């Protein structure tokens, strides 16, 4: 894991945007895994302002609420089009977001997995992290080998996400999410976390034991993960000084 600690979210998101931009310039038909939520908003804004060609890029989103149609204002379909896709020249046919209205959920989920494989697998997966360590909507105690499937959201996640709805009761109880096994197959992962509310989950994910109780901790077993943090999100890391030192002293060829 490479832990990159920056003063504020903008500085951390800028590094993340440069990583994505470098991939797209090198591989114009890259396959990106994307997240929703507050965390990647700055990254999406910065990417939209860069001069990048998205025509051949394919995207797969991590998750969607069950029961929300794509046109629902709080659906992740709306979120992605509103906050990102409408601002870049991505081709609609290359955008994949789980269908929260799928009639046959298990069938849809296995089809989603097939589509990821057919696209050549995910080159880079963007991730946020929940205050309880969830990635995608893989809540604590999710199987670390899980694939795309239906999950029940925890009370905490529904409470956290209630700010986007008119109240907690409006937040759907179920979602479709890529599994942890699905995420782990991405060739590279880029986890972003900002704010003190994420500090405990980040410390557990980076320095704690690998445990299903902090699903993000499985990323310790992934060969290519970058973690972009602001200072408050990094506040509980025991080895923060070392991570800063490593980043500041990279050999030239690695910068
Ligand atoms: C959303 C997702 C979730 C969020 C997490 C953090 O697609 O995968 O894991 O990344 O809930 O959400 P924010 O960024 O709103 O704090």
Boltz pocket constraint, residues with backbone or C-beta under 6 A from the ligand:
constraints:
  - pocket:
      binder: B
      contacts: [[A, 34], [A, 35], [A, 36], [A, 37], [A, 38], [A, 39], [A, 40], [A, 62], [A, 63], [A, 127], [A, 128], [A, 129], [A, 130], [A, 131], [A, 134], [A, 135], [A, 136], [A, 137]]
      max_distance: 6.0
